[in-house]
Each structure stands twice: as structure tokens, then as C-alpha cells.
Amino acid sequence: MIKQYILWNWGMILILAAFAVSLKETVFLDKTTIRRMYILIVAVFLLSLVVFAEFYLTDLGGHANARLVLMAVRYSATPFILAMVIFTLVKELRWFIFLPAMGLAVINVLSIFNGLVFSIGADGVFRRGPLGYLPFIMVGLYCVFLIYILIKRSNKQVLEIIPIAFLGFSFASGLVLPFIYGRDYSHIFCTTIAIALYVYYVFSILKLTKVDALTGLLNRQAYYADISSDPEEITAVVSIDMNGLKAINDNGGHKAGDEALTALAMCILRARKRNQLCYRLGGDEFVIICRKTSQAEMLQLVENLKKQVAETKYSCSVGCSHLDDGAASVDDLLQRSDSMMYAEKAAYYRNSGRDRRHRREPSAEG
């Protein structure tokens, strides 16, 4: 039995082992994310044991009650794993993401007795109940939500879209292939999940070479690389600087400052549209590089950003510049945008009566 399990799942075992070792050595992820990924590794491994045990008992014949329990666990585990993936990758989501999976688990447990989702006939053959496709629908909805929210939060660059697409394709195959290959797909079901998670993890580590670890925006290195690529397509620049970050750090500590920067970054991501890439240059300084963006679209971006920030307890100063302003290069656009932003920041401190420390442009915190 053990030998057969290993033969079924050897690829998955190797991938999960590599995943676990990689997590132990990584310095790019926070402890909470690493801990949740370890939980995912354990969950996939336990699911593989359940899948193997269920089909092993099926081959033996009989054991209907044990098979029903294992089916309930298997049909409940996959949505829980997907919910855990979302919970791990999208930090601002809370435990309520598990509620649909919990509801499905209750239905699956009841199905052991009433056959609502599945049953085993007197002949030992598996049969779907009236809600037989509900577990697949639930997994599909989780997949769609996962891909949607990952794309929405991304900067929509190739390095981010490829792993998201791979993750979506892998999970989608888990919905489709069981109907094509039947129980034969069970041999690679957990391996498919393990590969999807590990590949996404590897791409996430690669992405961190271009992404600011705190805010999720592109970093300064990515900024310099991007403005040197097809600079003629860059038509506008928007500069953003948080107001009062020093006071937030002094009063609430650097954790409060980090929360403020993260909140501002989320506002920036929600405000920007396609062809508008967002960067954290350092400290509390952010910039949006707009490619093939009209002046009206740039002004709409600024308006959207201010509306997003107004819904938070924070404040920022914003400047913008478009090629129509007479700028001849990206540096000119940035200089004009920064000048407008610093003028707005000076007015903010003057009108609010707040003190501010001396700034060293362009990297001091405000």
C-alpha cells in the first residue's frame, strides 16, 4: 500500500519537499505568508493521502461507509485549499473567504447520509446526487475570484501575468480533466496542485527583484529599466508623496508608517488604468508612468487617486505633467510633475499649520 502510494505521488512528494526547503531558505517573504504556505503544503499532502485511500478502497471493493467519508473529505478539501491560496496570496482578505468552503463541507457531510452530492449504490458504484456538481462549481468560483483579484492587484506586466495564467490554467484543468479521464486523473490531481503552487511561488520570488516588498508596487530598479524601454511611448508622469509620514512614524511607530504606505499604494493601484505603471521610488515617494495616455486620461487618473485617498485617514500630495506641457523627455516630465507635487505639499503644510522636517529632494520622507 505504501509502495503504491509513493508510485502514485512521487512527483508531488518531490515538489512539496522542494517547496518546503525553498520556503525555509527564502528571505523575501514575511513570516505569516511563509507559515500559510507551509499549511498549504501539509494540506495538499493530506489530500493526496485521502485521494489515494479512497481509490485504493474502491479497487478492493466494499468499504462503502469509509469511501463515503473519504469522498466528503475530498470534495470539501479542494475548495478549502483554494480558499487558503487566496488567503495566503491576498493578505487584506480575512477568514470570511473560507465561509463558502465551510458551507460546502457541511453539505458534503450530510451527503454521507442523504446522497445529496454523492452516494454509493448497493453495487458499490459511485453516483452523483442532485447537487453532484456543486463541489466543481464552488472550485470554479474560487478559481475565477483568485485570478480576478490577482490580476486586479498586479501591475499587468508579463512577469506577473504569466504565473497568474499558469495558476488559473492548472486549477481549471482540475475541473475539466476529471470529466475527460475519470478516475485516472486522480493519480495526478494533487501533483497538479503542487506544481501550480510551486511555480507561482518561484515566479513570485523572481518578481520581487522588480517589486517593492512592502507595497507591492514596482521598485526603483524597475523604474529605471522601464523608462529606458520605448521612452517615446511615455506621455505623462504622476508624482505622489505622502503627507505627514514622519508624524505617523513618530506617533505610531514604523509599523503604523508601513500601514500608511501600504494603504496609499492600494489607492494608487485602484486608481490607475491600463498602460499606467506604478512605482515606489523610496520612502514615501511614488510615481506613475503613463504610456500612450492622453492629458484627459492623466487628469482622470489624478482625480481617481485623490478620491481613493480621501476615503482613507491619510493624505498625499500629487503632481502631474503631460507632453503637452512642453516637456521633451521623461526626466523633464518627472521634474515638472515633482515641482507641482512639492508646491501642493508646501500648501498642505502651510494651510494645516503642521510642522515638517527639512526635506532632501527627491528621497526624503514627508
N, C-alpha and C positions, 0 to 999 in steps of 0.2 A: 504493500500500500504506500509506504513512504517512498520507495523507489519510483513508483508510478507517478506520485505527486511531483517529485523532483523532475522527472522527464517531461511532465506536462508544463511545468512552470520554471524551468531552469533559466530561460531568458529573462523572465520577470525577476527572479531572485538576484541575478547579476545586476540588473538595472537598479533595483531597490538598494542593493548593497553599495553600488557606486554613488547613488543619490545620497545615502546616509553619510558616507565618507566625505563627499563634497560639502555637505552642509556643515560637518564638523570643522572643516578647514576654511570655510568662507569667512571673510571679514566684511563683506559688503551688505549683509542683511542684518536687521535688528533681531534681538533675541525672541521677540514674540512671533515674528514671521518664521524663524527657524523652528521654533517649538511647534507651530502649527503644521509645518511641512513634515516634521517627524511624525506627527499624529496621522497625516495623510499616508505616509509610508507604512505605518503599522496597520492602518485601515485597509489599504489595498492588499497587504499580505494576509490579513484575517479574511478578507473577502475571497481571496484565492483558495483558502482552506475550505470555506463554505461551499464555493462552486465545485471544487473537487469532490468533497464529501457527498454533495447532492447527486452528482452524476455517477459516482462510484456506487452508491446505494441503488441507483436506478439500474445499473448493469447487474447488480447482484439479484435484483428482483425483490418484491415485497418492501418492507420497511416504510409503508405509506405514511405513517404518522411522522416519522423522522424526516422524510422527504418534504412533507408539508411545512414543517418548522423551518427547514433549511431554505425552502422557496421563499417563505415570508421574510427571512433574514436577507436573502439575496436581492429580492425585489425592493427591500427597504434600504439596503446599504448603498446602492449606486446613487440614488438621489442625495443621501446624506454625504457621500464623498464629494459630489458636485457642489453641494452647499458649502462644504468645508473648503473646497478650492476657491469659491467666491469669497468666503470669509477670510481666507489667507491672503488672496491677491488684492482684495479691495478693503483696505483697513478701516474705512469710515463706516462700513456696514456692521450691524450688530447681530446679536443672536437670533433676531426675528427671521433672518434668512433661512433658518432651519425649520420654521413652522410648517411650510408645505410638506417637507420631508417627514416631519413628525406625524402630520395628519395621514399621510400615505402609509406610514408604518402601522398606525392603528388599524387602518382598513385591511392591510395585509395580514395582521394578526387575527382579525375577525374572520378573514377568508379561510383560515385553517378549519373553522367550524362551519361556515356557511357557503363556502365556494364562490364568494362574490368576485374574487380576482382570479383564483385558480383552484383546481381540485384534482384529485387522483381517483379515477374510476376503479371499480372492482377488478378490472383487468390490468390495473397498475399503470394505465396510460394517463399522461398529463392532459388536462383540458382547461381552456381559458373560460373564466366566468363572464358575467355581464360587464364587469369592469376590467376585463383581462388586459386591455391596452393602456389602462391608466398609468401604470409604472413607466411605460415608454413615453407617454405624453408628458409626465412630470419631468423625466430626464430631459426631454426635448426642450421644455420651457426653461429649465435651469441652464441648458446649453445656450439657448438664444439670449437669455439675460446675461450670462457670463461674457459672451462675445460682444454683446452690445455695450456693456459697461466698460470692458477693457478697451474697445475702440474709442469710446467717448472720452476716456481718460488719457488716451495716447496722444502723441504729437503727430500721429499718422505718417510716420516715416517707415521706410521699408524694414529697418531693423526691429521695429515694434510690430508691424502688421504681419510679418511672416510667422513669428511664433504664435500670434493670436489665431491666424488662419489655420496653422497646423493643429493647435489645440482644438479648435472647432471641428476640423475635419476628423480628428481622431475620435472625439466623443460622438460625432454624428455617425461614424462607422459602427460604433457600438449600438446604435439604434437600428441601423439598416441591415447589417450583415447577419444578425440572428434570424431574420426572416428569409434570408437567401440561403444560408448554410446550416441553419438549425443548430442542433446541439454541438456540431463540430466547431462552431465559433467559440464555444465555451473554453476551448483549450488555449485560446489567445486573448480572451476577453480582458483579464487582469493585466496581462502583458501590455496590451494596447493602452490601458490607462496609465501604467507605469511609464511607458515610453513617452506618452503625451506630457506628463508632468515633468519628467526629467529634461526633455528637450526644451520645454518652456523655461525651466529653471536655468539651463545653460544659456539660452538667449537672454534671459533677464540679467545674468551676470555680465554678458557681453554689452548689453545696453547700458549698464552702469558706468561704462567707460565714457559714455556721452551724456549721461543723465545725472542731475544733481540728486544726491541720495536723500536729502531732506524733503524737497518739494515735488520731486518727480518731473520737473521741467528739465529741458536741455541745459547743459552746463557751459562754462566759458569756452572750453576746448571745442565743443560742438559749434558754438557761435562763430569762432574764428574759421573753422573748417567750412561752415555753411555760407558765410558771407563771401568767401573766396570762390565758391562754386556758382557759376552763372550769375554774377553780380548784376548783370543788366536786367535781370528779372525782378530785382528788389526795387519796389516803387514807393515804399513807405516804411517808417520806423516809429514805434511807440515806446516811450521810456516810462517806466513805473518805479516809484520809490516809496517805501512805506513810511508813513509819518509816525513819529513817536516810538520807534523801536527801542531806543535807548531807555526811555522811561518804562516801557514794558519789561525790559530785561532787569532794570534796577528794582522795580516793584514786585515782579513775579518770578524773577529768575530766568535763566536761559531756556528752561522748558517752556515757559509762557511765551518767550520770544520765538521759539521754534514753532509753537502752535500758531502764532500770529502769521509767520512767514508761510506756513503751510496753508492757512486759510486764504491768504492773499493769492497764493499760487492756484488754488482751486477756483477762485474768482476769475483769474486770468484764463484758465483752461475753459471755463464755461462761456466766457465772452468771445473767444477767438473762433474764427471760421477756417475753412479750408484755405491752404496756402499762407496761413499766418502761424509762424512757428514761435514758440515761447521759450525764453532762456532766463536763467538766473545767473547773472554775471558775478555775483558775490555779495555777501552781506544782505542788505535789503534792496539791492538794485536788480531790476528785471527789465527785459526788453522783448518786444515782439517784432520780428522781421516779417514784413508783408511782401509777398511776391505776387505780381500781376494784380495788385489791389488798387482800385480807384480811390480818389480822395473821399468820395462819399462813403465808400465801404470802410475806409480808415476812420472817419469820424463816427460811423455807426459802431465800430469796434470800441472806440473810446467811450461812447455813451453806454454801450452794454457793460463795459468793465466798471464804470462808475456806479451803475445800477446794482451790479453784483456786490461790489464792496459796500454800498450803502445798506445792504441787508445784513451786514456783519457789524461787530462792535469796533472794527478797525477803520483806518483811514489811509489813503495814499495820495500821492501827487502824480499827475500824469502829464506827459508832453508828447507831441506827435509832429511829424514832418513828412511831407509828400514831395515827390519830384517837382510838382507844380510850384513849390515854394522857391525854386531856383537852385536846389541842391544838385551837385554834379556827381556825387559818389555816395557810397554807403556811409563813409566817415562824415561827409557833410550832413547827410540825413540824421545821423546819430547826434552830431554836435548841435544841430538846430533843435532836435527833439529834447535833448538834455537841457538846453538853455530854457526852453519852455517849461520843462518839468521843474527845474530849480527855481524858476520865478514863481510857479504855483506853490512850491514848498515854502518859499520865503513868505508868501502871502498867508499861507496856512498858519505859520508860527506867529506872524505879526498879528493876525486877526484873533487867534486863540489866546494870545498872551502867554504861551508856553515858552519855556527856555529850551534851547537846543545847544548841543555841544558843537564845537568847531568841526566843520566837515572838510574832508580831504577828497576832492573830486578825483575820480568818479567812484571810489570804492568804500567810502566811509558809511557807517550806518547812521540813520536819521531818526 
